[in-house]
Amino acid sequence: MPTNDERAERGRKVLEMYAVQFGDPYDPRANLTDVLTDLMHLAARESDLGLEFQSSLKMATFHFEAETEECLDV
């Protein structure tokens, strides 16, 4: 199971790759917004994939909170 530091690093890599290919390498906040927006568009447009952005966001929040609490329990 990855650590929260490893999870954060994976997120950093996603944003860096997005910035290089599509975004602004000097504006990570805008890149985060743009990645999320693009994923929302994908979920809305490709219904055959069965993606539900809002429920996925809620589940991601649930996972984040649980993983963050794990660190506090150590």
C-alpha positions in Angstrom: 0.0 0.0 0.0 1.5 3.4 -0.9 2.2 6.0 1.7 0.6 9.4 1.6 3.9 10.9 0.5 3.9 8.4 -2.4 0.3 9.3 -3.3 1.2 13.0 -3.2 4.2 12.4 -5.5 2.0 10.5 -8.0 -0.4 13.5 -8.0 2.6 15.8 -8.6 3.7 13.7 -11.6 0.2 13.9 -13.1 0.1 17.7 -12.8 3.6 18.0 -14.2 2.8 15.8 -17.2 -0.4 17.8 -17.8 1.4 21.1 -17.5 4.0 20.0 -20.0 1.5 18.8 -22.6 -1.6 21.0 -22.1 -1.2 23.5 -19.3 1.0 26.2 -17.8 4.2 25.0 -16.2 4.1 28.0 -13.9 0.6 27.7 -12.6 -0.1 24.4 -10.7 -3.4 25.7 -9.3 -4.7 26.3 -12.8 -3.4 22.9 -13.9 -5.2 21.2 -11.1 -8.5 22.9 -12.0 -8.0 22.1 -15.7 -7.3 18.4 -15.0 -10.4 18.1 -12.9 -12.4 20.0 -15.5 -11.1 17.8 -18.3 -12.1 14.7 -16.3 -15.6 16.2 -15.8 -15.9 16.7 -19.5 -14.8 13.1 -20.1 -17.3 11.7 -17.7 -20.1 13.7 -19.2 -19.2 13.0 -22.8 -18.3 9.3 -22.6 -21.3 7.8 -20.9 -20.4 4.3 -22.1 -17.4 4.4 -19.7 -19.8 4.6 -16.8 -17.9 7.4 -15.1 -19.8 9.5 -12.6 -17.6 12.4 -11.6 -19.4 13.7 -8.6 -19.7 10.2 -7.0 -16.0 9.6 -7.8 -15.1 12.9 -6.2 -17.1 12.0 -3.1 -15.4 8.6 -2.9 -12.0 10.2 -3.4 -12.7 12.6 -0.5 -13.7 9.6 1.6 -10.5 7.8 0.8 -8.4 11.0 1.4 -9.9 11.5 4.8 -9.4 7.9 5.8 -5.8 7.9 4.6 -5.1 11.1 6.4 -6.6 9.7 9.6 -4.4 6.6 9.3 -1.4 8.9 9.6 -2.8 10.5 12.8 -3.4 7.1 14.4 0.3 6.0 14.1 
